[in-house]
Amino acid sequence: MVLNRSYEIKQIIEFWDESHDWRWATFSADGCYLIIGVPHTLFVYKGNLEF
């Protein structure tokens, strides 16, 4: 879940991780993309997350 400063839900991001081994997440340098990495899969989300 992505929350704003008032702790209200702004967006729910769903991804799957069948290995349950490790997870890694970061934003792009410009803040326009959220990248989630899990074994064997990379999820890239582009959004306009205005808080």
Sine and cosine of phi, psi and omega as CSV:
sin_phi,cos_phi,sin_psi,cos_psi,sin_omega,cos_omega
0.00,0.00,0.65,-0.76,0.10,-1.00
-0.97,-0.26,0.84,-0.55,-0.03,-1.00
-0.94,-0.33,0.47,-0.88,0.12,-0.99
-1.00,0.01,-0.11,-0.99,-0.06,-1.00
-0.91,0.41,-0.37,0.93,0.04,-1.00
-1.00,-0.02,0.16,0.99,-0.01,-1.00
0.89,0.45,0.49,0.87,0.12,-0.99
-1.00,-0.05,0.58,-0.81,0.00,-1.00
-0.95,0.32,0.85,-0.53,0.05,-1.00
-0.99,-0.17,-0.52,0.86,-0.04,-1.00
-0.30,-0.95,0.57,-0.82,0.12,-0.99
-0.92,-0.39,0.83,-0.56,-0.02,-1.00
-0.95,-0.32,0.83,-0.56,0.00,-1.00
-0.94,-0.35,0.67,-0.74,0.11,-0.99
-0.50,-0.86,0.30,-0.96,-0.02,-1.00
-0.89,-0.46,0.51,-0.86,0.00,-1.00
-0.60,-0.80,0.99,-0.10,-0.06,-1.00
-0.97,0.24,-0.32,0.95,-0.06,-1.00
-1.00,0.06,-0.51,0.86,-0.06,-1.00
0.83,0.55,0.46,0.89,-0.06,-1.00
-1.00,0.00,-0.82,0.57,0.00,-1.00
-0.44,-0.90,0.31,-0.95,0.06,-1.00
-0.61,-0.79,0.50,-0.87,0.02,-1.00
-0.59,-0.81,0.69,-0.72,0.00,-1.00
-0.62,-0.78,0.57,-0.82,0.04,-1.00
-0.37,-0.93,0.27,-0.96,0.13,-0.99
-0.98,-0.20,0.46,-0.89,0.11,-0.99
-0.92,0.39,0.27,-0.96,-0.04,-1.00
-0.86,0.51,-0.54,0.84,0.00,-1.00
-1.00,0.03,-0.05,1.00,0.04,-1.00
0.97,0.24,0.14,0.99,-0.04,-1.00
-1.00,0.02,-0.28,0.96,-0.07,-1.00
-0.80,-0.59,0.60,-0.80,0.17,-0.99
-0.94,-0.35,0.80,-0.60,-0.02,-1.00
-0.90,-0.43,0.81,-0.59,0.05,-1.00
-0.86,-0.51,0.83,-0.55,0.03,-1.00
-0.92,-0.39,0.73,-0.69,0.13,-0.99
-0.72,-0.69,0.27,-0.96,0.00,-1.00
-0.80,0.60,0.80,-0.60,0.09,-1.00
0.96,0.27,0.02,1.00,-0.04,-1.00
-0.55,-0.83,0.61,-0.80,0.09,-1.00
-0.79,-0.61,0.83,-0.55,0.01,-1.00
-0.96,-0.27,0.75,-0.66,0.03,-1.00
-0.82,-0.57,0.83,-0.55,-0.01,-1.00
-0.89,-0.46,0.75,-0.66,0.09,-1.00
-0.93,-0.36,0.74,-0.68,-0.02,-1.00
-0.37,-0.93,0.19,-0.98,0.08,-1.00
-0.94,-0.34,1.00,0.07,-0.08,-1.00
-1.00,-0.04,0.99,0.11,0.03,-1.00
-1.00,0.07,0.79,-0.62,-0.02,-1.00
-0.95,-0.31,0.00,0.00,0.00,0.00
